[in-house]
Amino acid sequence: MSHDLPLSTLDRDELIELRQTVREASSEAGYPARVRDLETSDTGLDPALWRLLAEDIGLAGVGLPEEVGGLGGLAELLAVAEELGATLAPVPFVSSTVLAGQVLAGCGDPGLPFLERIASGEIAGPAITDGRGIWAAERVDCTSDGSHVTGTVPFVPFGAAASFFVLAAGSDSGVDVFVVEAGDAEVTHLPSLDFSRPSARVAFRSAPATRLTDGGAGGTAVDDGVDVALLAVAADQLGGTQRAFDETLEYIKVRRQFNREIGSFQAIKHRMADALMLVEMARSGLEKVTSGPVDDLGTEAAIAKAWGSDSYNAVVAEAIQLHGGIGFTWEHDAHLYFRRARYDAAFLGDAAHHRERLATRLGW
């Protein structure tokens, strides 16, 4: 991992309480229904909700080192991501706290001042991916002379709301990690299929940068950070998949046709059984990585992201179909989960990309 991230620091009851706190805060703020209000937003962020979650509850420091005020470990990180995914909360937990935070944590002492800013609630934009939204050290587009960075990152999650950017840039010694303040970058908001997951194109034109790693060590820091982030995305997918399944289950219990609840039809039962299998397989994969030491986190991350992407897309499609005509309407929440499923599937590489990555790691 990018640093000594513990599996967990809370006991079972405390972890359940954390989940409830996150779910209640997001639900009481009006989500998922309020995601519709973000369609015309330039940032796609709910600042009030993020202040509550990040500062009052302390979620901005989950999984970060203790010396910067961090708390919890991998289990807490995944629990928070799952609950936020269930409510489609428009906050940068996965992109800022998890992805940018874990990359910074892998940079050692030079990253600590920026980790303190993240833990306090400031938003960091992870500017590490290529034109396809995938991290690969050999395809880094930004370059650096050691103190300045030049290049463009096409997709930076919550980029328009970021205070600073954590980026990977190439030099003669390899790939290293740098930080550029938002005021030194050119940020262009991009429309997003998922209103609650905005992106921005960020251009660096000889931008002043703080160098955090030397000698090409940044590639390892980003590799490790991305693996943790992939598990967080899989947890976000699980939260949405479970919510879509639960909402559909409740609907088929009350929707009647031919004087019977449609949930009593054998064909519907079979489809719901298949959907439940997808949900439970996704959950078991994440439980595996938090139940004990993992020999190869990268392999587990690839499996979780590939399975989570396919499962979320499949279950939310069933949810729309089984809700009938109402499932296709703007007023119903099903399309909001469909949008998140599509976004999550593409973020940091789709299922096909991670199956190929898995095959390479396993030598197939």
LOPALUM-750531 format. One line per 3 residues: number of its first residue (from 0); their letters; for each residue x, y, z of N, C-alpha, C. Coordinates in steps of 0.1 Angstrom, whole numbers, plus 5000, padded with zeros to 4 digits. Example, Ala and Ser with C-alpha at 12.3 -4.5 7.8 and 13.67 -1.06 7.14 Angstrom:
0> as> 5132:4943:5078:5123:4955:5078:5132:4967:5078; 5128:4978:5071:5137:4989:5071:5129:5000:5079
***
This chain:
0> msh> 5008:4988:5000:5000:5000:5000:5009:5013:5000; 5002:5024:4998:5010:5036:4997:5016:5041:5010; 5011:5036:5021:5017:5038:5034:5012:5027:5043
3> dlp> 5015:5028:5056:5011:5017:5065:4996:5019:5068; 4988:5016:5059:4973:5018:5060:4968:5005:5068; 4963:5007:5080:4958:4995:5087:4945:4990:5081
6> lst> 4942:4978:5084:4930:4972:5079:4918:4979:5086; 4919:4982:5099:4908:4988:5106:4913:4993:5119; 4907:5003:5124:4909:5008:5138:4897:5008:5147
9> ldr> 4885:5005:5141:4873:5005:5148:4868:4991:5150; 4860:4989:5161:4854:4975:5162:4841:4975:5154; 4835:4963:5154:4823:4961:5146:4812:4971:5148
12> del> 4809:4973:5161:4798:4982:5164:4801:4997:5160; 4814:5001:5162:4818:5014:5158:4817:5016:5143; 4821:5005:5136:4820:5006:5121:4806:5007:5117
15> iel> 4797:5000:5123:4782:5001:5120:4777:5015:5123; 4782:5021:5134:4778:5035:5137:4783:5045:5127; 4795:5043:5122:4801:5051:5112:4792:5051:5099
18> rqt> 4789:5039:5095:4780:5037:5084:4767:5045:5085; 4761:5043:5096:4748:5050:5099:4749:5065:5099; 4760:5070:5104:4762:5084:5105:4763:5090:5091
21> vre> 4771:5083:5082:4774:5088:5069:4761:5087:5061; 4754:5076:5062:4741:5074:5054:4731:5085:5059; 4729:5087:5072:4719:5096:5077:4723:5111:5072
24> ass> 4735:5114:5073:4739:5128:5069:4736:5131:5054; 4739:5121:5046:4737:5123:5032:4722:5122:5029; 4714:5114:5035:4700:5113:5033:4693:5125:5038
27> eag> 4697:5130:5049:4690:5142:5055:4693:5154:5046; 4704:5154:5039:4707:5165:5030:4699:5164:5017; 4692:5153:5015:4683:5153:5004:4687:5144:4993
30> ypa> 4697:5135:4995:4702:5127:4984:4697:5113:4985; 4694:5106:4974:4699:5110:4960:4691:5120:4952; 4679:5123:4957:4669:5131:4949:4676:5145:4944
33> rvr> 4683:5151:4953:4689:5164:4950:4700:5164:4940; 4704:5152:4935:4714:5151:4925:4709:5159:4912; 4696:5158:4910:4691:5165:4898:4694:5180:4898
36> dle> 4695:5186:4910:4698:5200:4911:4712:5204:4906; 4720:5194:4904:4734:5197:4901:4736:5197:4886; 4726:5194:4878:4727:5193:4863:4734:5206:4858
39> tsd> 4731:5218:4863:4737:5230:4858:4748:5236:4866; 4753:5228:4876:4763:5233:4885:4777:5232:4878; 4785:5242:4881:4799:5242:4875:4809:5233:4883
42> tgl> 4805:5230:4896:4814:5222:4904:4809:5209:4907; 4796:5207:4906:4790:5194:4910:4792:5190:4924; 4794:5200:4932:4797:5197:4947:4786:5203:4955
45> dpa> 4783:5197:4966:4775:5202:4977:4784:5207:4988; 4787:5220:4988:4797:5225:4998:4793:5223:5012; 4780:5225:5015:4775:5223:5029:4776:5209:5033
48> lwr> 4773:5199:5025:4774:5185:5028:4788:5181:5030; 4797:5186:5022:4811:5183:5023:4817:5188:5036; 4813:5201:5040:4818:5206:5052:4813:5198:5064
51> lla> 4801:5193:5063:4795:5185:5074:4803:5172:5075; 4805:5165:5064:4811:5152:5063:4826:5153:5066; 4833:5163:5060:4847:5164:5060:4852:5170:5074
54> edi> 4846:5181:5078:4851:5188:5090:4844:5183:5103; 4830:5183:5103:4823:5180:5115:4824:5165:5118; 4822:5156:5108:4823:5142:5111:4837:5137:5109
57> gla> 4846:5143:5102:4860:5140:5100:4863:5130:5089; 4854:5129:5079:4856:5119:5069:4868:5123:5060; 4872:5135:5059:4883:5139:5050:4896:5133:5054
60> gvg> 4897:5128:5067:4909:5122:5071:4909:5107:5072; 4899:5101:5067:4898:5086:5068:4909:5080:5059; 4916:5071:5066:4927:5064:5059:4940:5071:5057
63> lpe> 4941:5084:5062:4953:5091:5061:4962:5089:5074; 4975:5092:5073:4983:5090:5085:4979:5097:5097; 4982:5092:5109:4978:5098:5121:4984:5111:5124
66> evg> 4996:5113:5119:5003:5126:5121:4997:5138:5115; 4987:5136:5105:4980:5147:5099:4966:5147:5104; 4963:5140:5114:4949:5139:5119:4940:5129:5112
69> glg> 4947:5119:5106:4939:5108:5099:4933:5099:5109; 4924:5091:5104:4917:5081:5113:4913:5069:5105; 4912:5058:5111:4907:5046:5105:4917:5040:5095
72> gla> 4912:5029:5089:4920:5022:5079:4912:5018:5067; 4916:5007:5061:4909:5003:5048:4895:5000:5050; 4891:4993:5061:4877:4989:5063:4869:5002:5065
75> ell> 4874:5012:5072:4866:5024:5074:4865:5032:5061; 4876:5032:5053:4876:5039:5040:4865:5033:5031; 4865:5019:5030:4855:5013:5021:4841:5014:5027
78> ava> 4839:5014:5040:4826:5016:5045:4820:5030:5042; 4828:5040:5043:4824:5054:5040:4820:5055:5025; 4829:5049:5016:4827:5050:5002:4814:5042:4998
81> eel> 4811:5031:5005:4799:5024:5002:4786:5032:5005; 4786:5038:5017:4775:5046:5021:4773:5058:5013; 4784:5065:5009:4782:5076:5000:4777:5072:4986
84> gat> 4781:5060:4982:4777:5055:4969:4762:5051:4970; 4757:5047:4981:4743:5043:4982:4734:5056:4981; 4739:5067:4985:4731:5080:4985:4735:5089:4973
87> lap> 4745:5085:4965:4750:5093:4954:4754:5107:4959; 4760:5108:4971:4764:5120:4977:4775:5127:4968; 4772:5140:4964:4781:5147:4955:4793:5153:4963
90> vpf> 4802:5145:4968:4814:5149:4975:4826:5142:4970; 4838:5148:4972:4850:5143:4966:4858:5133:4975; 4851:5125:4982:4858:5116:4991:4867:5106:4984
93> vss> 4862:5100:4973:4870:5090:4966:4881:5097:4959; 4879:5108:4952:4889:5114:4944:4900:5122:4953; 4895:5129:4963:4904:5137:4971:4910:5130:4983
96> tvl> 4902:5126:4992:4907:5119:5004:4914:5106:5000; 4907:5098:4992:4913:5084:4989:4924:5085:4978; 4921:5089:4966:4931:5088:4955:4942:5098:4958
99> agq> 4939:5111:4958:4950:5121:4961:4956:5118:4974; 4948:5115:4984:4954:5113:4998:4964:5102:4998; 4960:5091:4992:4969:5079:4993:4981:5081:4984
102> vla> 4980:5088:4973:4992:5091:4966:5002:5100:4974; 4996:5110:4980:5005:5119:4989:5011:5111:5000; 5003:5102:5006:5008:5094:5017:5020:5085:5013
105> gcg> 5020:5081:5001:5031:5073:4995:5043:5081:4992; 5043:5095:4994:5054:5103:4991:5062:5106:5003; 5058:5101:5015:5066:5103:5027:5064:5117:5033
108> dpg> 5074:5122:5040:5073:5135:5047:5070:5146:5038; 5075:5147:5026:5072:5159:5017:5057:5160:5015; 5049:5149:5016:5035:5150:5013:5027:5154:5025
111> lpf> 5032:5155:5037:5025:5157:5049:5018:5171:5049; 5024:5182:5045:5017:5194:5045:5004:5194:5037; 5005:5187:5026:4993:5187:5017:4982:5177:5022
114> ler> 4987:5167:5029:4978:5157:5036:4970:5165:5047; 4977:5173:5054:4970:5181:5064:4959:5190:5058; 4961:5195:5046:4951:5203:5040:4939:5195:5036
117> ias> 4942:5183:5031:4931:5174:5027:4923:5170:5040; 4930:5166:5050:4923:5162:5063:4915:5173:5068; 4918:5186:5066:4910:5197:5071:4898:5200:5062
120> gei> 4897:5193:5051:4885:5195:5042:4888:5201:5029; 4901:5206:5026:4904:5211:5013:4903:5200:5003; 4900:5204:4991:4898:5194:4980:4911:5194:4971
123> agp> 4916:5182:4969:4927:5179:4961:4923:5173:4948; 4927:5178:4937:4924:5171:4924:4934:5162:4919; 4932:5149:4918:4942:5139:4913:4943:5140:4898
126> ait> 4954:5146:4894:4957:5148:4879:4967:5138:4875; 4963:5125:4873:4973:5115:4871:4970:5106:4859; 4958:5108:4853:4954:5099:4842:4956:5104:4828
129> dgr> 4956:5095:4819:4958:5098:4805:4945:5102:4798; 4945:5103:4785:4934:5108:4777:4922:5098:4778; 4924:5086:4782:4913:5076:4784:4909:5075:4799
132> giw> 4915:5084:4807:4911:5083:4821:4917:5072:4829; 4928:5067:4824:4935:5055:4830:4949:5059:4835; 4953:5054:4846:4967:5056:4851:4976:5046:4845
135> aae> 4987:5051:4839:4998:5042:4834:5010:5051:4833; 5020:5047:4840:5032:5055:4842:5039:5058:4828; 5038:5049:4819:5044:5050:4806:5036:5060:4797
138> rvd> 5024:5064:4801:5016:5073:4793:5013:5086:4800; 5022:5090:4809:5020:5103:4815:5023:5114:4805; 5014:5124:4804:5015:5134:4794:5022:5147:4800
141> cts> 5022:5149:4813:5028:5161:4818:5043:5158:4820; 5051:5169:4818:5065:5169:4820:5070:5179:4830; 5082:5177:4835:5086:5187:4845:5101:5189:4844
144> dgs> 5106:5201:4847:5120:5204:4848:5125:5204:4862; 5116:5199:4871:5120:5198:4885:5113:5208:4894; 5109:5220:4888:5103:5230:4896:5090:5236:4889
147> hvt> 5088:5232:4877:5077:5236:4869:5071:5224:4862; 5058:5225:4859:5051:5214:4852:5044:5219:4840; 5045:5212:4829:5038:5215:4816:5030:5203:4811
150> gtv> 5018:5205:4807:5010:5194:4801:4995:5196:4805; 4987:5187:4799:4973:5188:4801:4967:5175:4806; 4959:5175:4816:4952:5163:4821:4937:5164:4817
153> pfv> 4932:5156:4808:4919:5158:4803:4907:5156:4813; 4909:5147:4823:4898:5144:4832:4904:5144:4846; 4900:5154:4854:4903:5155:4868:4890:5156:4876
156> pfg> 4887:5146:4884:4874:5146:4891:4874:5158:4901; 4863:5165:4902:4861:5176:4910:4872:5187:4908; 4877:5187:4896:4888:5196:4893:4884:5211:4895
159> aaa> 4872:5215:4892:4868:5229:4893:4866:5233:4908; 4865:5224:4917:4864:5227:4931:4877:5225:4939; 4888:5221:4932:4900:5218:4939:4908:5230:4943
162> sff> 4915:5229:4954:4924:5240:4959:4938:5237:4953; 4941:5225:4951:4954:5222:4945:4953:5208:4938; 4963:5206:4930:4963:5193:4922:4975:5185:4925
165> vla> 4973:5172:4926:4983:5162:4928:4985:5155:4915; 4997:5157:4909:4999:5152:4896:5012:5144:4894; 5012:5135:4884:5023:5128:4880:5029:5134:4868
168> ags> 5042:5136:4868:5049:5142:4856:5062:5135:4854; 5065:5134:4841:5077:5127:4837:5089:5137:4836; 5101:5131:4839:5114:5139:4837:5124:5129:4833
171> dsg> 5137:5134:4833:5148:5125:4828:5149:5113:4838; 5145:5114:4850:5147:5104:4860:5135:5095:4862; 5124:5097:4854:5112:5089:4855:5100:5097:4859
174> vdv> 5090:5091:4865:5078:5097:4869:5079:5101:4883; 5076:5114:4886:5075:5118:4900:5062:5125:4903; 5059:5127:4916:5047:5134:4920:5050:5148:4924
177> fvv> 5041:5157:4919:5042:5171:4921:5029:5177:4926; 5029:5188:4932:5017:5195:4936:5017:5209:4930; 5006:5213:4924:5004:5226:4918:4992:5232:4924
180> eag> 4993:5245:4928:4981:5252:4934:4971:5255:4922; 4958:5255:4926:4948:5257:4916:4950:5270:4909; 4955:5280:4916:4956:5293:4909:4967:5294:4898
183> dae> 4975:5284:4898:4986:5283:4888:4982:5274:4876; 4970:5269:4876:4965:5260:4865:4954:5266:4858; 4951:5261:4846:4940:5265:4838:4929:5254:4839
186> vth> 4918:5257:4845:4908:5247:4848:4895:5250:4839; 4891:5240:4832:4879:5241:4824:4869:5230:4828; 4857:5235:4833:4847:5225:4837:4842:5218:4825
189> lps> 4839:5205:4827:4834:5196:4817:4820:5191:4821; 4811:5190:4812:4798:5183:4815:4800:5169:4818; 4792:5163:4827:4794:5149:4831:4780:5142:4830
192> ldf> 4781:5129:4826:4769:5121:4826:4763:5120:4840; 4772:5119:4850:4768:5118:4864:4769:5132:4869; 4758:5139:4872:4758:5152:4877:4766:5153:4890
195> srp> 4767:5143:4898:4774:5143:4911:4788:5139:4910; 4793:5136:4898:4807:5133:4896:4813:5141:4885; 4815:5154:4888:4820:5163:4877:4835:5161:4874
198> sar> 4839:5165:4862:4853:5165:4859:4857:5178:4853; 4870:5180:4852:4875:5193:4846:4888:5189:4838; 4890:5197:4827:4903:5196:4820:4912:5206:4826
201> vaf> 4924:5202:4830:4933:5210:4837:4946:5211:4829; 4950:5223:4826:4962:5226:4818:4973:5232:4827; 4985:5228:4826:4996:5234:4833:5006:5239:4822
204> rsa> 5008:5252:4823:5017:5258:4813:5029:5264:4821; 5039:5256:4822:5051:5259:4830:5047:5264:4844; 5038:5257:4850:5032:5260:4863:5042:5258:4874
207> pat> 5043:5267:4884:5052:5264:4895:5047:5252:4903; 5056:5243:4906:5052:5230:4912:5061:5227:4924; 5055:5220:4934:5063:5215:4945:5066:5200:4943
210> rlt> 5078:5197:4942:5082:5183:4939:5082:5175:4952; 5075:5163:4952:5074:5155:4964:5082:5142:4963; 5086:5137:4951:5094:5125:4950:5106:5128:4940
213> dgg> 5116:5119:4941:5128:5121:4932:5131:5107:4926; 5138:5108:4915:5144:5096:4909:5133:5086:4904; 5122:5091:4900:5111:5082:4895:5104:5074:4905
216> agg> 5105:5078:4918:5097:5071:4928:5082:5074:4928; 5079:5084:4921:5064:5088:4921:5056:5077:4914; 5061:5069:4905:5053:5059:4899:5048:5049:4909
219> tav> 5056:5045:4918:5052:5035:4928:5041:5041:4938; 5043:5054:4941:5033:5061:4950:5020:5061:4943; 5020:5064:4931:5007:5065:4923:5001:5051:4922
222> ddg> 5009:5041:4918:5005:5027:4917:4997:5023:4929; 5003:5025:4941:4997:5021:4953:4985:5028:4957; 4985:5042:4954:4973:5050:4957:4962:5046:4948
225> vdv> 4964:5043:4935:4954:5039:4926:4947:5026:4930; 4955:5016:4935:4950:5004:4940:4940:5006:4951; 4943:5014:4961:4934:5017:4972:4921:5024:4966
228> all> 4923:5034:4957:4912:5041:4951:4903:5032:4943; 4908:5022:4937:4900:5012:4929:4891:5005:4939; 4896:5001:4950:4888:4994:4960:4877:5003:4965
231> ava> 4880:5016:4967:4870:5026:4971:4859:5028:4960; 4863:5028:4948:4853:5029:4937:4844:5016:4937; 4850:5005:4939:4843:4992:4940:4833:4993:4952
234> adq> 4837:4999:4963:4827:5001:4974:4816:5010:4970; 4819:5021:4963:4809:5030:4959:4799:5023:4949; 4805:5014:4941:4796:5006:4932:4788:4997:4940
237> lgg> 4793:4991:4950:4785:4982:4958:4774:4989:4965; 4776:5001:4970:4766:5008:4977:4754:5011:4967; 4758:5016:4955:4747:5018:4945:4740:5006:4941
240> tqr> 4748:4995:4939:4742:4983:4934:4732:4977:4945; 4736:4978:4957:4727:4973:4968:4714:4982:4969; 4716:4995:4968:4704:5004:4968:4695:5001:4957
243> afd> 4700:4999:4945:4692:4997:4933:4684:4983:4935; 4691:4973:4940:4685:4960:4943:4674:4962:4953; 4677:4969:4964:4667:4970:4975:4654:4977:4970
246> etl> 4656:4988:4963:4645:4996:4958:4636:4988:4948; 4643:4980:4940:4635:4971:4931:4628:4960:4938; 4634:4954:4948:4628:4944:4956:4615:4949:4963
249> eyi> 4616:4961:4968:4604:4967:4974:4593:4970:4964; 4597:4974:4952:4587:4977:4942:4580:4965:4937; 4587:4954:4935:4580:4942:4929:4571:4935:4940
252> kvr> 4573:4939:4952:4564:4934:4963:4550:4941:4963; 4549:4953:4957:4537:4960:4958:4531:4963:4944; 4538:4962:4933:4533:4964:4920:4525:4952:4915
255> rqf> 4513:4954:4911:4504:4943:4908:4500:4943:4893; 4500:4931:4888:4495:4928:4874:4487:4915:4875; 4476:4914:4868:4468:4902:4867:4464:4898:4881
258> nre> 4462:4908:4890:4457:4905:4904:4468:4898:4912; 4480:4900:4908:4491:4894:4916:4503:4904:4917; 4511:4903:4928:4523:4911:4928:4533:4906:4918
261> igs> 4539:4914:4911:4548:4909:4900:4560:4902:4906; 4563:4904:4918:4574:4896:4925:4571:4882:4926; 4558:4878:4924:4555:4864:4925:4557:4856:4912
264> fqa> 4559:4864:4901:4561:4857:4888:4575:4850:4888; 4575:4838:4883:4588:4831:4883:4599:4838:4876; 4596:4844:4864:4606:4850:4856:4612:4862:4864
267> ikh> 4604:4869:4872:4609:4880:4880:4618:4875:4891; 4614:4864:4897:4622:4858:4908:4636:4854:4903; 4636:4848:4891:4649:4844:4886:4658:4856:4883
270> rma> 4653:4867:4878:4660:4879:4875:4666:4885:4888; 4657:4885:4898:4662:4891:4911:4672:4882:4918; 4671:4869:4916:4681:4860:4922:4694:4862:4915
273> dal> 4694:4864:4902:4707:4867:4895:4713:4880:4900; 4704:4890:4902:4709:4903:4906:4715:4902:4920; 4709:4894:4929:4714:4893:4942:4727:4886:4942
276> mlv> 4729:4877:4933:4742:4870:4932:4753:4880:4929; 4750:4889:4920:4760:4900:4916:4763:4909:4928; 4753:4912:4936:4755:4921:4948:4764:4913:4958
279> ema> 4761:4901:4961:4768:4894:4971:4782:4890:4967; 4784:4888:4955:4798:4885:4950:4806:4897:4951; 4801:4909:4948:4808:4921:4950:4811:4924:4964
282> rsg> 4802:4921:4973:4804:4924:4987:4814:4914:4993; 4814:4902:4989:4824:4892:4994:4838:4896:4990; 4839:4901:4978:4853:4905:4973:4859:4916:4982
285> lek> 4851:4926:4986:4856:4936:4994:4858:4932:5008; 4849:4923:5013:4851:4918:5026:4864:4910:5027; 4868:4904:5017:4881:4896:5016:4893:4905:5020
288> vts> 4893:4917:5014:4905:4925:5016:4905:4932:5029; 4894:4932:5036:4894:4938:5050:4894:4928:5061; 4894:4915:5057:4893:4904:5068:4907:4899:5072
291> gpv> 4917:4903:5065:4931:4899:5069:4941:4904:5059; 4954:4902:5062:4964:4907:5053:4962:4901:5038; 4965:4910:5029:4964:4907:5015:4978:4907:5008
294> ddl> 4981:4896:5002:4994:4894:4996:4996:4904:4984; 4986:4905:4976:4987:4914:4963:4974:4922:4962; 4975:4935:4967:4964:4944:4967:4960:4948:4953
297> gte> 4970:4949:4944:4967:4952:4931:4958:4942:4923; 4961:4930:4926:4952:4919:4920:4938:4920:4925; 4937:4921:4938:4923:4922:4944:4916:4935:4940
300> aai> 4923:4946:4938:4917:4958:4933:4912:4957:4919; 4920:4950:4910:4916:4948:4896:4903:4939:4896; 4903:4928:4904:4891:4920:4905:4879:4927:4909
303> aka> 4880:4935:4920:4869:4942:4926:4864:4953:4916; 4873:4960:4909:4868:4970:4900:4861:4964:4888; 4866:4953:4883:4860:4947:4871:4847:4941:4874
306> wgs> 4846:4934:4886:4833:4928:4890:4823:4939:4893; 4828:4949:4901:4819:4959:4905:4813:4967:4893; 4821:4970:4883:4816:4977:4871:4805:4969:4864
309> dsy> 4808:4957:4861:4798:4948:4854:4785:4947:4863; 4787:4944:4876:4775:4942:4885:4766:4954:4886; 4772:4966:4888:4765:4978:4889:4757:4981:4877
312> nav> 4763:4980:4865:4756:4983:4853:4745:4973:4851; 4747:4960:4854:4737:4950:4852:4725:4952:4861; 4728:4954:4874:4717:4955:4884:4709:4968:4882
315> vae> 4715:4979:4879:4707:4991:4877:4699:4990:4864; 4704:4983:4854:4696:4981:4842:4684:4973:4845; 4685:4963:4853:4674:4955:4857:4664:4963:4866
318> aiq> 4669:4972:4874:4661:4981:4882:4652:4989:4873; 4658:4995:4863:4650:5003:4854:4639:4995:4847; 4643:4983:4842:4633:4975:4835:4622:4970:4844
321> lhg> 4625:4966:4856:4615:4960:4865:4606:4970:4871; 4611:4983:4871:4602:4994:4875:4592:4998:4864; 4593:4992:4853:4584:4995:4842:4585:5009:4837
324> gig> 4574:5014:4833:4574:5028:4827:4579:5038:4836; 4576:5037:4849:4581:5048:4858:4596:5048:4859; 4602:5036:4857:4617:5035:4858:4625:5043:4848
327> ftw> 4618:5047:4837:4625:5054:4827:4622:5070:4828; 4615:5074:4838:4612:5088:4839:4623:5096:4847; 4623:5109:4844:4632:5118:4851:4630:5118:4866
330> ehd> 4617:5117:4870:4613:5118:4884:4618:5107:4892; 4620:5095:4886:4624:5083:4894:4640:5084:4895; 4645:5078:4907:4659:5079:4909:4667:5069:4901
333> ahl> 4661:5060:4894:4668:5049:4888:4678:5054:4878; 4675:5065:4871:4685:5070:4861:4697:5076:4867; 4695:5081:4880:4706:5087:4887:4717:5076:4890
336> yfr> 4712:5064:4894:4721:5053:4897:4727:5048:4884; 4719:5048:4873:4724:5044:4860:4736:5053:4856; 4735:5066:4858:4745:5076:4855:4758:5073:4864
339> rar> 4756:5070:4877:4767:5068:4885:4774:5054:4881; 4766:5044:4877:4772:5032:4873:4781:5033:4861; 4776:5041:4851:4784:5044:4839:4797:5051:4843
342> yda> 4796:5061:4851:4808:5069:4855:4818:5060:4862; 4813:5053:4873:4822:5045:4880:4829:5034:4872; 4821:5029:4862:4827:5018:4853:4839:5024:4845
345> afl> 4838:5036:4841:4849:5042:4833:4860:5048:4841; 4857:5052:4853:4868:5059:4862:4879:5049:4865; 4891:5054:4861:4904:5046:4864:4904:5033:4856
348> gda> 4896:5032:4845:4897:5020:4837:4884:5012:4838; 4879:5007:4827:4867:4999:4827:4870:4985:4830; 4859:4976:4830:4861:4962:4834:4870:4955:4825
351> ahh> 4870:4958:4812:4879:4951:4802:4893:4955:4805; 4896:4967:4808:4909:4971:4811:4915:4964:4823; 4907:4962:4834:4911:4956:4846:4912:4941:4845
354> rer> 4904:4935:4836:4906:4921:4834:4919:4918:4826; 4922:4927:4817:4935:4926:4810:4947:4928:4820; 4945:4938:4828:4955:4940:4839:4957:4928:4848
357> lat> 4946:4922:4852:4946:4911:4860:4953:4899:4853; 4950:4897:4841:4956:4886:4833:4971:4888:4833; 4976:4901:4831:4990:4903:4830:4997:4901:4844
360> rlg> 4990:4905:4854:4996:4903:4868:4997:4888:4871; 4988:4880:4867:4987:4866:4870:4995:4858:4860; 5000:4864:4849:5008:4857:4839:5000:4848:4830
363> w> 4988:4852:4828:4979:4843:4819:4983:4846:4804
***
